[in-house]
Every structure is written in structure tokens, then in C-alpha cells.
Amino acid sequence: MIVLRNDHSGLDLIYSDSTQFDNLRLQSWLRINMRDQIVKRANEVLPQRFHEIETIKQIKAKGVRVKKLRKGVLGQCNSFKIISLSPVLVIFPIDFLDMVILHEMAHLKYMHHRKTFWAYLSQLINDDAKQQNELRNIVLSKYIGFYEFLMK
């Protein structure tokens, strides 16, 4: 059984000592149910956090949506000023989540990754954005196996 905690702080997996995790049907069931719980949590948490940051930074998008994005993409800003966030973001630490949101918000002003974009993002985060992006990639590497398992 997979149970989402009431405060959305995690998932609990309840199983017996005889559970055979090498069983492919069980692995498929786990992946589907964990993904469903993560998507449920993401649909509640991500738009709320996005709007909190919008208010703090006084930057407005035309919309935010939670949807599965192509492999390796955690956020996306389109030309209509709508930001899409991958549901898997909720498995990452809040600082990482905020960095992805701010990165996409910077695209509301600059739809590229040239020097002006990085300067603006550095201003938003009060830190060196390029350096933070490299650190973000290191954090992502810690979770990549779980991410790939869920998004199969």
C-alpha cells in the first residue's frame, strides 16, 4: 500500500517482510501508484508555491500548469507566458524547486539563455545564477535514478 502523508511531506510504503521487490508486476504497480501520488501532490503544491513566488518577486505569468515534460526538462516557459512545471519537482528540496520556478520566471522577460537572461536571473536569486545552475545539476544527479524510474 502507498499512502500520501496528510501534510504532503512524503509517501509511506507499507509492505510485508515477504514482499518480493524484484517482481516486475510489483515494480510496475509501484511506479504507477507512486507517480499518481506525486502528480496529485504536485497539482496541489506547485501552483501554490509558484503563486507565492510571483507575489514575492512581483512577476506575473499568464498561467502555470503541471504536466509531464520531455525527459530531463523540469520547467518550461512558452511564448504565451505560460509556465509548465514537471510534477516530479515535488520530490526535490524546496530550494531546488524555487530555483526552477525562478529560472522559468526569468524567461518571462528573456526567452533565451544569453548573458542578459543570466544577469536577470542572478538578480532574482541574489546569487550567481550560472553557478547555482551548476549546483542544481549536481542536486539533480542525486535524484536522477528515482526520476527515471517514475517517468518510464
PAZAPA-4460 file (N, C-alpha, C; in steps of 0.05 Angstrom, whole numbers, plus 32768, in hexadecimal, padded with zeros to 4 digits):
% residues 152
    n_x    n_y    n_z   ca_x   ca_y   ca_z    c_x    c_y    c_z   seq   type   mol
   8011   7FE9   8000   8000   8000   8000   8012   8019   8000     1      M     A
   800A   802D   7FF0   8018   8046   7FF0   8006   805B   7FFC     2      I     A
   8010   806A   800F   7FFF   807E   801D   800D   8099   801B     3      V     A
   7FFF   80AE   8011   800A   80C9   8011   8004   80D5   802D     4      L     A
   8019   80E0   8039   8015   80EC   8054   8003   8104   8052     5      R     A
   7FF3   8109   8067   7FDF   811F   8067   7FEC   813A   8061     6      N     A
   8004   813E   806B   8012   8157   8067   8022   8158   804D     7      D     A
   801F   8143   803D   802D   8141   8023   804B   8140   8026     8      H     A
   8055   8139   803D   8072   8139   8041   807F   811F   8036     9      S     A
   8070   810C   802E   807C   80F4   8023   8068   80DE   801E    10      G     A
   8072   80C9   8013   8062   80B1   800E   806C   809B   8021    11      L     A
   8059   808C   802C   8061   8075   803C   8059   805C   802D    12      D     A
   806B   8049   802C   8066   802F   801F   8063   801A   8035    13      L     A
   804C   800E   8036   8047   7FF9   804A   8048   7FDE   803C    14      I     A
   8059   7FCC   8047   805D   7FB2   803A   8064   7F9E   804F    15      Y     A
   8062   7F85   8047   8069   7F6F   8059   8086   7F66   8054    16      S     A
   8090   7F57   8067   80AC   7F4D   8064   80AF   7F3B   804C    17      D     A
   8099   7F2F   8044   809A   7F1C   802D   8097   7F29   8012    18      S     A
   8094   7F44   8011   8091   7F52   7FF8   80A9   7F4E   7FE6    19      T     A
   80A5   7F46   7FCE   80BB   7F41   7FBB   80BD   7F58   7FA7    20      Q     A
   80CF   7F6B   7FAE   80D2   7F83   7F9E   80DF   7F7E   7F83    21      F     A
   80E9   7F66   7F7E   80F4   7F61   7F64   80DF   7F57   7F50    22      D     A
   80C6   7F55   7F5A   80AF   7F4D   7F49   80A8   7F65   7F36    23      N     A
   80A9   7F60   7F1C   80A4   7F76   7F09   8088   7F81   7F0A    24      L     A
   8074   7F71   7F10   8059   7F7B   7F13   8057   7F8E   7F2B    25      R     A
   8064   7F86   7F41   8064   7F98   7F58   8073   7FB2   7F52    26      L     A
   8089   7FB0   7F44   8098   7FC8   7F3D   8087   7FDB   7F2C    27      Q     A
   8078   7FD0   7F19   8067   7FE0   7F08   8051   7FED   7F19    28      S     A
   8044   7FDD   7F2B   802F   7FE8   7F3C   803A   7FFE   7F4E    29      W     A
   8052   7FFA   7F59   805F   800F   7F6A   8063   8028   7F5A    30      L     A
   806F   8025   7F42   8075   803D   7F32   805B   804C   7F2B    31      R     A
   8047   803F   7F23   802E   804C   7F1B   8021   805A   7F33    32      I     A
   8020   804C   7F4A   8013   8058   7F61   8023   806E   7F6E    33      N     A
   803E   806B   7F6E   804F   8081   7F78   804C   809A   7F66    34      M     A
   804C   8095   7F4C   8049   80AB   7F39   802F   80B9   7F3D    35      R     A
   8019   80A9   7F40   7FFE   80B5   7F44   7FFE   80C6   7F5D    36      D     A
   800A   80BD   7F73   800A   80CC   7F8C   801B   80E6   7F89    37      Q     A
   8031   80E3   7F7B   8042   80FB   7F76   8034   810F   7F65    38      I     A
   8026   8106   7F50   8017   8119   7F3F   8001   8126   7F4F    39      V     A
   7FF4   8117   7F60   7FDF   8123   7F72   7FEA   8139   7F84    40      K     A
   8000   8132   7F90   800E   8146   7FA2   8017   815E   7F92    41      R     A
   8023   8159   7F7B   802D   816F   7F6A   8017   8182   7F62    42      A     A
   8000   8178   7F5B   7FEA   8189   7F53   7FE0   819B   7F69    43      N     A
   7FE5   8193   7F82   7FDE   81A4   7F99   7FF4   81B7   7FA0    44      E     A
   800D   81AD   7FA1   8023   81BB   7FAC   8030   81CF   7F98    45      V     A
   8035   81C6   7F80   8044   81D7   7F6D   8037   81F1   7F66    46      L     A
   801D   81F1   7F5E   8010   820B   7F58   8010   821E   7F70    47      P     A
   800C   8212   7F88   800C   8223   7FA0   8027   8230   7FA5    48      Q     A
   803C   8220   7FA3   8057   822B   7FA7   805E   823F   7F91    49      R     A
   8056   8239   7F78   805B   824B   7F62   804E   8266   7F67    50      F     A
   8035   8266   7F70   8027   8280   7F76   8033   828F   7F8E    51      H     A
   803E   8280   7FA1   804C   828D   7FB7   8064   829C   7FAD    52      E     A
   8074   828F   7F9C   808C   829C   7F91   8084   82B3   7F7E    53      I     A
   806E   82B0   7F6F   8064   82C6   7F5E   805F   82DF   7F70    54      E     A
   8052   82DB   7F86   804C   82F1   7F98   8065   82FD   7FA4    55      T     A
   8077   82ED   7FAD   8090   82F6   7FB9   80A1   8306   7FA5    56      I     A
   80A4   82FC   7F8D   80B5   8308   7F79   80A6   831C   7F68    57      K     A
   808C   831D   7F6A   807B   832F   7F5A   807F   832B   7F3C    58      Q     A
   807F   8312   7F35   8081   830A   7F18   8069   82F9   7F13    59      I     A
   805A   82FF   7EFE   8042   82F1   7EF8   8044   82E2   7EDD    60      K     A
   803C   82C9   7EDE   8039   82B9   7EC6   801C   82B9   7EBF    61      A     A
   8015   82B1   7EA7   7FF9   82AF   7E9F   7FED   8296   7EAA    62      K     A
   7FFD   8283   7EB1   7FF3   826A   7EBD   8009   8257   7EC5    63      G     A
   8002   8244   7ED5   8014   822F   7EDD   8005   8214   7EDB    64      V     A
   8013   8200   7ED1   8006   81E6   7ECF   801B   81D0   7ED7    65      R     A
   8011   81BB   7EE0   8021   81A4   7EE8   801C   818F   7ED3    66      V     A
   8032   8186   7EC6   802F   8171   7EB1   804A   8163   7EAD    67      K     A
   8048   814B   7EA4   8060   813C   7E9D   806E   8149   7E86    68      K     A
   8087   814F   7E89   8097   815B   7E74   80AB   8146   7E69    69      L     A
   80B8   814C   7E53   80CA   8138   7E48   80E1   8133   7E5B    70      R     A
   80EE   811D   7E57   8103   8113   7E69   8118   8128   7E6F    71      K     A
   811E   812C   7E88   8132   813F   7E91   8128   815C   7E93    72      G     A
   8110   8162   7E8B   8105   817D   7E8D   80F3   817F   7EA5    73      V     A
   80FA   8192   7EB7   80EA   8195   7ED0   80D8   81AD   7ECF    74      L     A
   80DD   81C0   7EBD   80CC   81D7   7EBA   80CE   81E2   7E9E    75      G     A
   80BA   81F2   7E96   80B9   81FC   7E7B   80A8   8215   7E7B    76      Q     A
   80B0   8229   7E6C   80A1   8242   7E69   809C   8245   7E4B    77      C     A
   8082   8248   7E43   807D   824A   7E26   8079   8268   7E1F    78      N     A
   8076   826D   7E05   8073   8289   7DFB   8059   8296   7E04    79      S     A
   8046   8286   7E0E   802D   8292   7E19   8030   8299   7E36    80      F     A
   8048   8297   7E41   804E   829D   7E5D   8040   828A   7E71    81      K     A
   803D   8271   7E68   8032   825C   7E79   8049   824A   7E81    82      I     A
   804C   8245   7E9B   8061   8235   7EA5   8057   8219   7EAC    83      I     A
   8065   8205   7EA2   805F   81E9   7EA8   8074   81DE   7EBB    84      S     A
   806C   81D0   7ECF   807E   81C4   7EE2   807A   81A5   7EE3    85      L     A
   808F   8197   7EE3   808E   817A   7EE5   8084   8171   7F01    86      S     A
   8072   815F   7F02   8068   8156   7F1D   807F   814A   7F2E    87      P     A
   8093   813F   7F22   80A9   8132   7F31   80B8   8147   7F42    88      V     A
   80B4   8161   7F3D   80C2   8175   7F4D   80BC   8172   7F6B    89      L     A
   80A5   8167   7F72   809E   8165   7F8E   80B0   8151   7F9E    90      V     A
   80C0   8141   7F90   80D1   812F   7F9E   80EC   813C   7FA5    91      I     A
   80F0   8154   7F9C   8109   8163   7FA0   8106   8176   7FB8    92      F     A
   811D   817E   7FC4   811C   8191   7FDA   8110   81AC   7FD1    93      P     A
   8104   81BB   7FE3   80F5   81D3   7FDC   8108   81E8   7FCF    94      I     A
   8121   81E9   7FD7   8133   81FC   7FCA   8137   81F6   7FAC    95      D     A
   8138   81DD   7FA6   813B   81D4   7F8B   8121   81DB   7F7B    96      F     A
   810B   81D5   7F87   80F1   81DC   7F7A   80EF   81FA   7F75    97      L     A
   80F6   820A   7F89   80F5   8227   7F85   8108   8231   7F6F    98      D     A
   811F   8224   7F6D   8132   822C   7F58   8126   8226   7F3C    99      M     A
   8119   820F   7F39   810D   8209   7F1F   80F7   821D   7F19   100      V     A
   80E6   8223   7F2D   80D1   8237   7F28   80DC   8252   7F21   101      I     A
   80F1   825B   7F2F   80FD   8275   7F28   810A   8275   7F0D   102      L     A
   8116   825E   7F06   8122   825C   7EEB   810D   8260   7ED6   103      H     A
   80F6   8253   7ED9   80E0   8256   7EC6   80D4   8272   7EC6   104      E     A
   80D3   827E   7EDD   80C9   8299   7EDF   80DB   82AD   7ED1   105      M     A
   80F5   82A8   7ED2   8108   82B9   7EC3   8103   82B7   7EA5   106      A     A
   80F9   82A1   7E9C   80F2   829E   7E80   80DA   82AF   7E78   107      H     A
   80CA   82B8   7E8B   80B5   82CB   7E85   80BF   82E5   7E79   108      L     A
   80D7   82EC   7E81   80E4   8304   7E77   80F8   82FE   7E61   109      K     A
   8107   82E9   7E64   811B   82E1   7E4F   8116   82C4   7E47   110      Y     A
   810E   82C0   7E2E   8107   82A5   7E24   8120   8297   7E18   111      M     A
   8137   829B   7E24   8150   828F   7E1B   8162   828B   7E33   112      H     A
   8179   8280   7E2E   818D   827C   7E43   81A7   828C   7E3E   113      H     A
   81A3   82A4   7E34   81BB   82B5   7E2F   81C2   82C3   7E49   114      R     A
   81D7   82D4   7E47   81E2   82E2   7E5F   81CD   82F2   7E6E   115      K     A
   81BA   82FF   7E60   81A6   8310   7E6D   8193   82FF   7E7E   116      T     A
   818D   82E7   7E74   817C   82D4   7E83   8189   82CD   7E9E   117      F     A
   81A3   82C5   7E9C   81B1   82BC   7EB4   81B5   82D3   7EC8   118      W     A
   81B9   82EB   7EBE   81BB   8303   7ECF   81A1   8308   7EDE   119      A     A
   818B   8306   7ECF   8171   830B   7EDB   816A   82F5   7EF0   120      Y     A
   8170   82DC   7EE9   816B   82C6   7EFC   817D   82CA   7F15   121      L     A
   8195   82D2   7F11   81A7   82D8   7F28   819B   82ED   7F3A   122      S     A
   818F   8301   7F2E   8181   8316   7F3E   8169   830A   7F4D   123      Q     A
   815A   82F8   7F41   8143   82EC   7F4E   814B   82DB   7F66   124      L     A
   8161   82CD   7F63   8168   82BA   7F79   817D   82C6   7F8C   125      I     A
   8186   82DE   7F86   819B   82EB   7F97   81B4   82DA   7F99   126      N     A
   81BB   82CD   7F83   81D3   82BC   7F82   81DB   82B9   7F65   127      D     A
   81F2   82AC   7F61   81FB   82A6   7F46   81EA   8290   7F3A   128      D     A
   81DA   8297   7F27   81C7   8283   7F1B   81D5   826C   7F0D   129      A     A
   81EA   8272   7EFE   81F8   825D   7EF0   8204   8249   7F04   130      K     A
   820F   8252   7F19   821B   8241   7F2E   8204   8231   7F3B   131      Q     A
   81EE   823E   7F41   81D7   8230   7F4D   81CC   821A   7F3A   132      Q     A
   81CC   8220   7F20   81C3   820D   7F0C   81D5   81F4   7F0C   133      N     A
   81EF   81F7   7F0F   8201   81E1   7F11   81FC   81D1   7F2B   134      E     A
   81F7   81DF   7F41   81F0   81D1   7F5A   81D6   81C2   7F58   135      L     A
   81C3   81CE   7F49   81A9   81C1   7F45   81AD   81A7   7F36   136      R     A
   81BF   81A7   7F22   81C4   818E   7F14   81D0   8179   7F25   137      N     A
   81E0   8181   7F39   81EC   816E   7F4C   81D5   8162   7F5D   138      I     A
   81C3   8173   7F67   81AD   816A   7F77   819C   8156   7F66   139      V     A
   8196   815D   7F4D   8186   814C   7F3C   8192   8131   7F39   140      L     A
   81AD   812F   7F38   81BA   8115   7F34   81B3   8102   7F4B   141      S     A
   81AF   810D   7F63   81A9   80FC   7F7A   818D   80EF   7F77   142      K     A
   817B   80FB   7F68   8160   80F1   7F66   815A   80E5   7F4A   143      Y     A
   816E   80E4   7F38   8169   80DD   7F1D   815E   80C0   7F1A   144      I     A
   8168   80AE   7F2A   815E   8092   7F29   8141   8090   7F2F   145      G     A
   8139   809E   7F45   811D   809E   7F4D   810C   80AB   7F38   146      F     A
   8116   80C2   7F2D   8108   80D1   7F18   8103   80BF   7F00   147      Y     A
   8118   80B1   7EF7   8115   80A0   7EDF   8103   8088   7EE4   148      E     A
   8104   807D   7EFC   80F2   8067   7F04   80D5   8070   7F02   149      F     A
   80CE   8088   7F0C   80B3   8091   7F0D   80A9   8099   7EF1   150      L     A
   80BA   80A4   7EE1   80B1   80AF   7EC7   80B3   809C   7EB0   151      M     A
   80B8   8082   7EB6   80B9   806E   7EA0   809F   806E   7E91   152      K     A
***
